[in-house]
Amino acid sequence: MTMSKGVGAGLRHLLTLADLTPQSLLALLDRAQVFRTHPHNTTAFRHLLAGHAVCGLFFEPSTRTRSSFQLAAQRLGADVLHFDVATSSAGKGESDVDTLRTIEAMGVQGFVVRHPREGAVAELAGHAGPGTAVINAGDGRHAHPTQALLDMLTLRQAKGADFSRLRVLIVGDVRHSRVARSAVQALRMLGCAGIRVCAPEALLPDDEALAGSEITQDFDAAIASVDAVMMLRLQRERMQDGVVASLDDYRRDYRLDARRLGLAAPDAVVLHPGPINREVEIASDVADGPQSLILQQVANGVAVRMAVLEALLAPGTDRAE
Ligand code: CP
C-alpha cells in the first residue's frame, strides 16, 4: 500500500466510528479489500499477528461477528481464545472487568467484546492495560462499528467509491438498531447525503443519532429510486411487549418484497446485517434473490475484521505488504 502512515497509526481501541477519521476509515476498507481478494487469503497473512492472542468476550449471542472475528484472527496467525461466557466464572459472579483483566493477565492483547448494555464496551476499554486493544462488537443499541465497515465495503464493491450521489434507505427497527446508528455514521463520513430512514412510529429513533437523515413512515414512497436498501432485523429481544402490536401489520407495511424492490432503482442492492427474520422484514425471494448482497456482507466481514485486528494489534504492517 502507498499510504504514508499505517492504517492503525494512533488507533488504540475501536469503540465507535468516531475513533476513525474518514481517511483511516477508507484505509481500513482498502486494506480489507486486499484481504478479501488475495487468492491465498486464508494462508498468506498468517505472519502478521503471529505471537499475538485475541479473545472474544460475547455477553450476548452472535453467529456472524463472533465467527468472523475468530477466522480473521486465525488468518492473521494469532492465537484465538475461545471464551464461553455462559460456562465461565461470570456465572459465579465475577465482574466483566475482572474477567477481562484475568484473561489479559494470560497475555491476551486483543479483546472483541459484545455486550447488551450501551457503553459497557467503552467502560471495559477504560480498565484495559496500556498494551491492550478493545473492539466493540456491538453494545446495546449504541454502536456496531465493524458491521458498518463491512456494510460500506459491500456498498463500495457494488456501487463504486463515490458515495456522494448514493441514495441509501434504511428500513425497520431503527430505534433498537446499533447497526443503523453505525451505518449512518459511516455513510456520513463517506460523504453520502442521500440517507433515508423508514420505520413505523414506534420504531423510529428516539435520539439524535440519525438527525439529518430523511425520516419517513411510508416505505413505498421512501424506496422510490434508491440505490441501496438496508433492511434491519426486528429486535424483539430489545422491545417491550406491544411495541409492535401486530406482526401482520408490520409485514404488510415494512417487509421488503419483490413488488417494493421494484420501486427502487433497477440495479438497487439489498443488504441485511443478519440474522434474518424471514417473511417478517424481508421476503425470502428477495433475501435469496439476485439483488441481495447478504452473503457478500458476511464474506466481507472476515476481511474487514482482519483489517481492524491488524490496525489495532500490528499497526504499520499494511505498508510492508
Ligand atoms: N450482524 C451481526 O452482528 O450478526 P451476529 O449477531 O450473528 O453477530
Residues whose N, C-alpha, C, O or C-beta is under 5 A from the ligand:
A	BS01	CP	P61 S62 T63 R64 T65 R66 P273 G274 P275
